[in-house]
Structures are given as structure tokens and as C-alpha cells.
Amino acid sequence: MRRFLDFKSAAGNNLLSEWYCQQSFDCRAMFDSLLEVLGKSKEWKYPEFKFLDDGIGEIRWNAGKVQHRVMGCSWKDPHGYLLLIGCTHKQNIYSPPDALATAKKRRNGLLYQGKGSTSEHEIPEDCASKE
């Protein structure tokens, strides 16, 4: 079983959880199901996963006619797959437009400068109150 980790900012904010709670219920449910499937898979393949650049990959799904992505990378300590940023994608354009650069910046800041931290990925319980 593969373990998923969330990136936390230097201030301790779980930025993936914040993005996640802004998504529709259907989008969140599809993402949760996809992580469950990927967590049990030995090899991740397209269309659910795609390598992008410099060790960054994206977990991919569609919800409500919108292509959603969560960019991340393999992580060693603790071992797992680190979820760095959530975004949407349409015709080679990400929203936010700097999503890939932000994913790299977060990973590199954590790796080389100790900026930020990781936490075990959990489904936020308070999303319903934000809808």
C-alpha cells in the first residue's frame, strides 16, 4: 500500500487540504477514490498518472467536465508520494498558471532548505462546513 503525504507550508498550513476543500463534493470523492486505487497499484499509468518534468508527476481525473490535477513527487522521509499542489487543466493551460513551477519550488524548498514539512494525507473533516 502506497502512502500519501501532504505538503505543509513553513507556517504549517496544509495547502493541499485548503485546495481540496474548495473543490466540489463530486471532485473530492473522485480524488479520494483515485488515491485509494493508486495506493494499491504497483505501477501508475496514464491516464490516471503522468510524469511531467524534473521528477514531478500529476495525478489526473475529470469531475464536472473539468480536468483536475494534483502534482507531486516520490518522497523518502517519510517514504511515500508527496502531494504538492492541486490545480485544473484545460488545453495545456494550468490554473493556477504557475502550478508546475510552484510544485518544483515547494519540493526543492523542502528538500534543500527545510522550508515547509510533510504530514500524512488525511481527508479534511471540516470541508462540509465550508460549502
C-alpha positions in Angstrom: 0.0 0.0 0.0 1.4 3.3 -1.0 1.4 6.2 1.5 0.4 9.7 0.5 1.8 12.8 2.2 0.6 16.4 2.1 3.0 19.4 1.7 2.7 21.9 4.6 3.9 25.5 4.3 6.6 26.9 6.6 3.7 28.5 8.5 2.2 25.0 9.0 -0.7 25.4 6.6 -1.8 22.3 4.7 -2.1 23.9 1.3 -3.4 20.7 -0.4 -6.3 20.5 2.1 -7.1 24.1 1.5 -7.3 23.5 -2.3 -9.2 20.2 -1.7 -11.9 21.9 0.4 -12.5 24.4 -2.4 -13.5 21.7 -4.8 -17.0 20.2 -5.3 -18.1 17.2 -3.4 -18.0 15.1 -6.5 -14.5 16.2 -7.3 -13.3 15.4 -3.8 -15.0 12.0 -3.9 -13.4 11.1 -7.2 -9.9 12.2 -5.9 -10.4 10.2 -2.8 -11.3 7.1 -4.8 -8.4 7.6 -7.2 -5.9 7.8 -4.3 -7.4 4.6 -2.9 -6.9 2.9 -6.3 -3.4 4.3 -6.8 -2.4 3.4 -3.2 -3.0 -0.3 -4.1 -1.4 -0.2 -7.6 2.2 -1.3 -8.1 2.6 0.8 -11.2 0.9 4.1 -12.0 -0.1 4.6 -15.6 -1.7 7.1 -17.9 -4.4 8.3 -17.9 -4.6 8.4 -14.1 -1.0 9.5 -13.8 1.5 11.3 -16.0 5.2 12.2 -15.4 5.8 15.9 -16.2 9.2 17.2 -15.6 12.2 17.0 -13.2 10.6 14.2 -11.1 7.2 15.9 -10.8 4.1 13.9 -11.8 0.4 14.6 -11.9 -2.5 12.5 -10.6 -5.3 13.1 -13.1 -9.1 13.0 -13.1 -12.1 14.7 -14.5 -15.1 16.0 -12.5 -17.9 18.1 -13.7 -16.3 18.5 -17.2 -13.2 19.9 -15.6 -9.8 18.3 -15.7 -8.2 18.2 -12.2 -4.6 17.6 -11.3 -2.6 17.1 -8.2 1.1 17.5 -8.8 3.6 15.6 -6.6 6.7 13.5 -6.4 8.2 10.5 -4.7 9.4 11.2 -1.1 11.9 9.3 1.0 11.5 10.6 4.6 8.8 9.7 5.4 8.5 7.3 2.5 5.5 8.0 0.2 4.2 10.2 -2.6 4.2 13.9 -1.7 1.2 15.8 -2.9 2.4 19.3 -3.6 -0.3 21.4 -5.4 -3.8 21.0 -6.7 -4.9 22.6 -10.0 -7.1 22.4 -13.0 -6.0 21.9 -16.6 -7.5 22.9 -19.9 -5.8 22.8 -23.4 -2.2 22.8 -22.0 -3.0 25.6 -19.6 -2.9 25.1 -15.8 -4.9 27.1 -13.3 -3.0 28.4 -11.4 -0.7 29.0 -14.4 2.5 28.5 -12.4 1.4 25.2 -10.9 4.3 23.2 -12.2 6.9 25.9 -11.1 5.2 26.0 -7.6 5.3 22.2 -7.3 9.1 22.3 -8.0 9.6 25.2 -5.7 7.8 23.5 -2.8 9.7 20.2 -3.3 13.1 21.9 -3.7 12.4 24.2 -0.7 11.5 21.3 1.4 14.4 19.2 0.2 17.3 21.7 0.2 16.2 24.5 2.5 13.9 22.8 5.1 11.1 25.2 4.1 7.8 23.5 5.0 7.1 20.0 6.2 5.0 16.9 5.4 2.1 15.3 7.1 0.2 12.1 6.5 -2.6 12.8 3.9 -6.0 12.9 5.5 -9.3 13.8 4.2 -10.2 17.1 5.9 -13.3 16.7 8.1 -14.3 20.3 8.0 -14.8 20.7 4.2 -18.6 20.3 4.5 -18.8 23.4 6.7 -17.0 25.4 4.0 -19.6 24.6 1.3 
